[in-house]
Amino acid sequence: MMEKPIRLLLIEDDQEDVLLIRELLSDIGGQSFLLKYAGELEAGLEMAAAGEVDIVLLDLSLPDSQGLETFIRLYGEIPGVPIVVMSGLNDERIALTAVREGAQDYLVKGHVDHNILARTIRYAIERKRVEEELRLSLEKLRRSLEKTISAMSLAVEIRDPYTAGHQREVTKLVEAIGREMGLEKEQLDGVRLAAEVHDLGKINIPAEILSKPGPLTPIEFNLIQTHPKVGFDILKSIEFPWPIDRIVHQHHERINGSGYPEGLTGSEILLEAKILSVADVVEAMSSHRPYRPALGVEKALNEIVLHRGTLYDADVVDVCIKLFRERKFRFGNS
């Protein structure tokens, strides 16, 4: 039984090579092809953008584009369509770079028969399909993990109504600082999710201590200081793709070693934890607590400036100040 025709776009300016590809395709038994042809990259881009293409065979030497930039530009326009690069150059370096950039394969003209071409086309289409299924599965898993984080965050806010919204506001500032510092998406996702549950360990602290209107006793304060470790112990059993457990564990560390629970210093503390610690202090000081009224954003900013480079990372402090003073960042309750 004849399989469904494969819609193939050939972007090639050499007419002899076009005829050769047509001949090779016609010799592939059990499979038919709907062949579209473009002699220039711009024309190929238009055809690809119109859709209805299962795979692209791309020559790297075209009248309006040359070299790997040709592939990179096409791949940027149609990342969901498998692209097989064809070249007259038997250059291993170029081949490896093309595959690393997203090409499904690299064929050398003059070294391709109909069997190789058929195998390459089928493999490229199947591989792209599997990649897409894997991507969708990972996205689904990521959404499930984020929902888990949100549920944990809600549990903390229900447990500690006086700081309801604290984690949410800290998360907004953490994300703003991370973006301003140029964090990669994965790193930014990790610190954002860690911020949402950074006080998870407070689940283990009696409600009467969390809501106590007066100063804490030394014993009560020591108990409060256990929450980063408790949060770490809860989170470490979950296999997140981000170091959420370590970020939560370190968010009360200070770069001069005066923080808790481990007394870490400088480079021993994750950058994400340094960002979270600054955002946590600024939001906490700006907001009402059972034992004191809100101190306001200005006092909070003065605090991190005063201890810039000793308690708090200097670069993180500078970015935080910039956000409030120049970018006009505000908390939701400001």
Secondary structure by P-SEA (a helix, b strand, c coil): ccccccbbbbbcccaaaaaaaaaaaaaccccccbbbbbccaaaaaaaaaacccccccccccccccccaaaaaaaaaacccbbbbbbcccccaaaaaaaaaaccccccccccccaaaaaaaaaaaaaaaaaaaaaaaaaaaaaaaaaaaaaaaaaaaaaacccccaaaaaaaaaaaaaaaaacccaaaaaaaaaaaacccccccccccccccccccccaaaaaaaaaaaaaaaaaacccccccaaaaaaacccccccccccccccccccccaaaaaaaaaaaaaaaaccccccccccaaaaaaaaaaaccccccaaaaaaaaaaacccccccccc
